[in-house]
Amino acid sequence: MTRRLLLLAASAALLSACAGPAPSDYAAEKPVLVLRDYFNGELTAHGIFTDRNGKVARRFTVAMTGTWKGNEGVLDERFTYSDGSTERRVWRLTELGNGRYIGRADDVVGDAIGVASGNALNWQYTLRLPVDGKTYEVQFDDWMYLMDERVMINKAVMSKFGIRLGEVTLSFYKK
């Protein structure tokens, strides 16, 4: 009987460990994140990609320009990596109301689905990632946390087939 209880408790612990936070967990947090306000104008971000073992595999900076017309926004991201390579991603964002957003970019498969509450936003999307001449579709669980009117912290887990490949960590600074 004791062994069954231990097995049941271990199973419950594993299942609860798989459940992550929800945007609503941050509903009372301030300042409230509104994408059209934060991603409007010039921003800079500094980031790292860490592999599944926690080793920094890439460092980068991002120069961004955000513009909005009503509930439609464009976020133009220009990446510069520590090895000198560059990349550009242009997000087209739509605010749906009630803290819900859709994002589209040329290297995103389908729509990125975003839900904001309080100071946090969670994006879920699939990205086409080029690696050594091949392209892989990887999933992102992307969290942004507004710290104050100028600073936001971003942490995203990248996975494939449910296997964690690494994390992207960024700090945004609004000019």
C-alpha positions in Angstrom: 0.0 0.0 0.0 2.8 2.4 0.9 4.5 1.8 -2.5 1.2 2.6 -4.3 0.8 5.9 -2.4 4.4 6.9 -3.2 3.9 6.0 -6.8 0.7 8.0 -6.9 2.3 11.0 -5.2 5.3 10.9 -7.6 2.9 10.8 -10.5 0.9 13.8 -9.2 4.1 15.7 -8.6 5.3 15.0 -12.2 2.0 16.1 -13.7 1.8 19.3 -11.7 5.4 20.1 -12.7 4.3 20.1 -16.3 1.7 22.7 -15.7 3.2 26.2 -16.2 2.0 29.6 -15.2 -1.0 31.3 -16.9 -1.1 34.9 -17.9 -4.0 35.4 -15.3 -1.4 34.6 -12.6 -0.1 38.1 -13.2 -3.4 40.0 -13.3 -2.6 42.1 -10.2 1.0 43.0 -11.3 1.9 46.5 -12.2 2.7 48.3 -14.5 0.1 46.9 -16.9 1.6 45.8 -20.2 -0.1 47.2 -23.3 1.9 46.2 -26.4 0.9 49.3 -28.5 2.3 51.5 -25.7 5.5 49.6 -25.0 6.4 48.6 -28.6 5.9 52.1 -30.0 9.0 53.9 -31.0 12.7 52.9 -30.7 13.8 50.1 -28.5 17.0 48.1 -27.9 17.3 44.5 -26.6 20.3 42.5 -25.4 19.9 38.7 -25.4 21.4 35.3 -25.1 20.4 31.8 -26.3 21.4 29.0 -23.9 21.4 25.4 -25.0 19.6 22.7 -23.0 22.6 22.4 -20.7 22.6 26.1 -19.8 25.6 27.0 -21.9 25.4 30.4 -23.7 25.5 29.4 -27.4 24.7 32.8 -28.9 24.7 36.5 -27.8 23.0 39.2 -29.7 21.5 42.7 -29.7 18.3 43.8 -31.3 17.4 47.3 -32.6 13.7 47.6 -32.9 11.2 50.1 -34.2 7.5 49.8 -33.3 4.7 51.7 -35.0 0.9 51.4 -34.5 -2.2 52.5 -36.4 -5.3 51.7 -34.2 -5.1 48.0 -33.2 -2.5 47.1 -35.9 1.2 47.3 -35.2 4.5 46.6 -36.9 7.6 45.7 -34.9 10.7 45.7 -37.1 13.5 43.8 -35.4 17.1 44.0 -36.6 19.4 41.4 -34.9 23.2 41.6 -34.7 24.9 38.5 -33.3 28.3 38.4 -31.5 29.8 36.6 -34.5 28.9 39.6 -36.8 25.9 37.9 -38.6 22.6 39.8 -38.9 19.0 38.9 -39.2 15.7 40.8 -39.6 12.2 39.8 -38.5 9.2 42.0 -39.0 6.2 41.2 -36.8 2.7 42.3 -37.8 0.7 42.5 -34.6 -3.1 42.8 -34.1 -4.7 43.6 -30.8 -7.9 41.7 -30.5 -9.1 43.2 -27.2 -9.3 41.7 -23.7 -5.5 41.3 -23.6 -5.4 39.0 -26.7 -3.0 39.5 -29.6 -2.1 37.8 -32.9 1.4 38.1 -34.3 2.6 37.2 -37.8 6.1 37.2 -39.3 7.6 35.6 -42.4 9.4 32.9 -40.4 6.5 32.1 -38.1 4.3 29.2 -39.0 0.7 30.3 -38.8 -0.2 32.8 -36.1 1.6 33.6 -32.8 -1.1 33.7 -30.1 -0.5 36.2 -27.3 -2.4 36.7 -24.0 -1.5 39.6 -21.7 -2.6 40.1 -18.1 -1.2 42.6 -15.6 2.5 43.1 -16.4 2.9 39.8 -18.4 2.4 38.5 -21.9 2.7 34.9 -23.1 3.2 34.2 -26.8 2.9 30.7 -28.2 4.2 30.1 -31.7 6.2 27.9 -34.1 9.3 29.4 -35.7 11.1 28.2 -38.8 14.7 28.1 -37.6 17.6 27.8 -40.1 20.5 25.7 -38.7 23.5 24.6 -40.8 21.7 24.8 -44.2 18.5 23.1 -42.9 15.3 24.6 -41.5 13.6 23.2 -38.5 10.2 24.1 -37.1 10.5 24.7 -33.3 7.9 25.8 -30.8 8.3 28.8 -28.5 6.7 29.4 -25.1 7.6 33.1 -24.8 7.0 35.2 -21.7 7.5 39.0 -21.4 7.4 40.8 -18.1 7.1 44.7 -18.0 9.3 45.9 -15.1 8.7 49.6 -15.5 7.9 52.0 -18.3 11.3 51.4 -20.0 12.4 47.9 -19.1 10.9 44.5 -20.1 12.4 41.1 -19.4 11.7 38.3 -21.9 12.2 34.6 -21.4 11.3 32.0 -24.0 11.7 28.2 -24.0 12.4 26.6 -27.4 11.3 23.0 -27.9 10.8 20.4 -30.6 8.5 17.4 -30.2 8.0 18.5 -26.5 11.8 18.3 -25.9 13.4 21.4 -24.5 16.2 22.6 -26.8 17.1 25.8 -25.0 16.1 29.2 -23.8 16.2 32.8 -25.1 16.6 35.5 -22.5 16.3 39.2 -23.5 16.2 42.5 -21.7 14.4 45.3 -23.6 15.0 49.0 -23.1 12.6 51.6 -24.4 14.3 54.8 -25.5 
